[in-house]
């Protein structure tokens, strides 16, 4: 028990500093934007959606069905919201629990000695676990490992009680249930059933390859045959149910996720897929270089036989075969047990009797914990636990290392990554056990005390180095900026791109732009990076450059709806309405099939339709606008915030004089977001129009209360006051609006109108002049500036602005009429006009 507690304590202590870490990398999509975590979403949706909240049968689903992990996230969300501390705490506690269980498991194999302690400490401190523990989405791997070990321990108990107690089938039931739970935490959890079968055959029954079939066919070993058959049946059932539930289709991934899978060269695919397990083993053995992401070109493809990395592949598989041969070869006469050398089973070590392989071969297959029954009465004879041989443990270690990793090898289906460190969480159990049993075997084999001490302290030093690396690596996971900077060496394209997002959120605009350009230097066709750079440029009013990058993003990924959306918005603001309309329409027609994030796609499509409706609205095509808004509502995903869409529906009905319908949609907008300021303003206007003046004023004042810094609110309230003939108050609201939003054309222009209507012409001139400077090519602004200058007696300036307006809009009747009147006045006063 001490070994378990100390190992768990080390696992806990090493990750305590991650409790202050923020959400990182994949946490955003799995937690922050996952609708399945929200209380208003029925919890049963978790069992129909994948890990990221997409319907499992959707063509773009990742097919990662992990409902128990998602359920744990939902519980976290219910208790602590989006505070990352509670999420990290659960991860760290789970890792400590897994470490304790692994140490208990090691004790069954290695005995109650310091080698068990070594195995537990090695697992607790291994740096490969950092992503799984420090990264919140890694909880899937840690939770799967917990039930993986529980299932394996239940099966070991089943083996030891088989034939001696009816409760043995209770332990088998526990094996099946825990295996199912492990699979529902993460897919690879189901492999525990194969590991259990290997334990039963090669460790508990100590069979060699040549003995398997003859032993199973003996009547005396029907219980072994039954157990293996039930494991096979249950494993097949779980896999069949899993395949059925995800729609009987494998997931589809982009070529950047797994470049080897997308390669046209059979040779490149084969050599790369054979090499990747070698790279994974190296990460377990020497985790000096770790990264949050190993996709794209992080591991370059092996395209020729001459690639020197093929030597690593050959060495890896040769070593693997030698270890397998060592574990499965015919038994030797001499063997060791828990650090004590044994000949023909005569030595007893640490309270465990050991038998030679000859004795095991010649003896009948029996449970490890037999009970003696005489005359129907069980005689509780003291039995010493019989420990497995080194060869047995090597076989089990290899099975733990290899079998849970098989789903990630692209052997049965292509996976969405090149290397994923968190996938190695369960295989690392086999690795730690293999290193420990290897060190123990060397310790036993050497005779000199110096060499024994050297082996022992070398193993202890390895654990210390692993612990130090884990502590350092945990620092990288403190926040996204540190994490992405640490990954530049391994995956520069992905790391620079993600770093750009972080720097942009910190308002470090120039640094963010440099990061995006660095990412595109390494991989020029990344649609997301092209889009992100375009968005950054758009937000900084560099519209021509933004359009260029949006077009490149669309060329790289024609289904990128957000790029169409922002392209259309820029075109609309530039007055290119027809081009904008075509862009919005094209976006609205893009299906969500085979898209990684269909929810985000649907949100972009809905926004496109919303902006298309606004375009029709501004052109006076209110029926068309309504038709588009209705389509947007039909396509709107659950996570889309609908208040602006509902408000514009109300506006369109208002323009069509359908006041009851308009009021309905204004109320819907306010119901969806009670503090939505535009709906307060538009609903206030409707109330004023229908004679509910006092109620209308309350809505205008409420809008100002919600955001006292928003000039638009004062502008609308001022307009209401103007209509109520409260001119002094209206003028004050107009000035306040223009002062607060002095760069917003609509606010300044309308404020000038209100001041003019209040007969405050000098103040009106000031703001008409400001409006004309904000939009120097807008005819209405120039015409109104000319009109107020006309009224204020500044006739030559008025003429100049009328003429500028007519150059932009030659057929404007009002401007032409005003100019003729101005010329008449100027001629009467003897002033020179442009026509003379």
Secondary structure as GFF3:
##gff-version 3
##sequence-region A 1 836
A	DSSP	alpha_helix	2	14	.	.	.	ID=ss1
A	DSSP	three_ten_helix	16	20	.	.	.	ID=ss2
A	DSSP	alpha_helix	27	27	.	.	.	ID=ss3
A	DSSP	pi_helix	28	32	.	.	.	ID=ss4
A	DSSP	three_ten_helix	35	37	.	.	.	ID=ss5
A	DSSP	three_ten_helix	43	47	.	.	.	ID=ss6
A	DSSP	alpha_helix	67	80	.	.	.	ID=ss7
A	DSSP	alpha_helix	84	110	.	.	.	ID=ss8
A	DSSP	alpha_helix	114	125	.	.	.	ID=ss9
A	DSSP	three_ten_helix	127	129	.	.	.	ID=ss10
A	DSSP	alpha_helix	130	134	.	.	.	ID=ss11
A	DSSP	three_ten_helix	136	138	.	.	.	ID=ss12
A	DSSP	alpha_helix	139	161	.	.	.	ID=ss13
A	DSSP	alpha_helix	168	185	.	.	.	ID=ss14
A	DSSP	three_ten_helix	187	191	.	.	.	ID=ss15
A	DSSP	alpha_helix	192	198	.	.	.	ID=ss16
A	DSSP	pi_helix	199	204	.	.	.	ID=ss17
A	DSSP	three_ten_helix	209	211	.	.	.	ID=ss18
A	DSSP	alpha_helix	212	217	.	.	.	ID=ss19
A	DSSP	three_ten_helix	219	221	.	.	.	ID=ss20
A	DSSP	alpha_helix	222	245	.	.	.	ID=ss21
A	DSSP	alpha_helix	259	262	.	.	.	ID=ss22
A	DSSP	alpha_helix	266	285	.	.	.	ID=ss23
A	DSSP	alpha_helix	309	328	.	.	.	ID=ss24
A	DSSP	beta_strand	334	337	.	.	.	ID=ss25
A	DSSP	beta_strand	340	343	.	.	.	ID=ss26
A	DSSP	beta_strand	348	349	.	.	.	ID=ss27
A	DSSP	beta_strand	352	353	.	.	.	ID=ss28
A	DSSP	alpha_helix	357	362	.	.	.	ID=ss29
A	DSSP	beta_strand	372	374	.	.	.	ID=ss30
A	DSSP	beta_strand	377	379	.	.	.	ID=ss31
A	DSSP	alpha_helix	390	402	.	.	.	ID=ss32
A	DSSP	three_ten_helix	403	408	.	.	.	ID=ss33
A	DSSP	three_ten_helix	421	423	.	.	.	ID=ss34
A	DSSP	alpha_helix	424	445	.	.	.	ID=ss35
A	DSSP	alpha_helix	449	476	.	.	.	ID=ss36
A	DSSP	alpha_helix	480	486	.	.	.	ID=ss37
A	DSSP	alpha_helix	492	505	.	.	.	ID=ss38
A	DSSP	alpha_helix	509	522	.	.	.	ID=ss39
A	DSSP	alpha_helix	527	539	.	.	.	ID=ss40
A	DSSP	alpha_helix	543	556	.	.	.	ID=ss41
A	DSSP	alpha_helix	561	573	.	.	.	ID=ss42
A	DSSP	alpha_helix	577	588	.	.	.	ID=ss43
A	DSSP	alpha_helix	598	618	.	.	.	ID=ss44
A	DSSP	alpha_helix	622	635	.	.	.	ID=ss45
A	DSSP	alpha_helix	643	655	.	.	.	ID=ss46
A	DSSP	alpha_helix	659	672	.	.	.	ID=ss47
A	DSSP	alpha_helix	677	689	.	.	.	ID=ss48
A	DSSP	alpha_helix	693	706	.	.	.	ID=ss49
A	DSSP	alpha_helix	711	723	.	.	.	ID=ss50
A	DSSP	alpha_helix	727	740	.	.	.	ID=ss51
A	DSSP	alpha_helix	745	757	.	.	.	ID=ss52
A	DSSP	alpha_helix	761	774	.	.	.	ID=ss53
A	DSSP	alpha_helix	779	791	.	.	.	ID=ss54
A	DSSP	alpha_helix	795	808	.	.	.	ID=ss55
A	DSSP	alpha_helix	813	828	.	.	.	ID=ss56
###
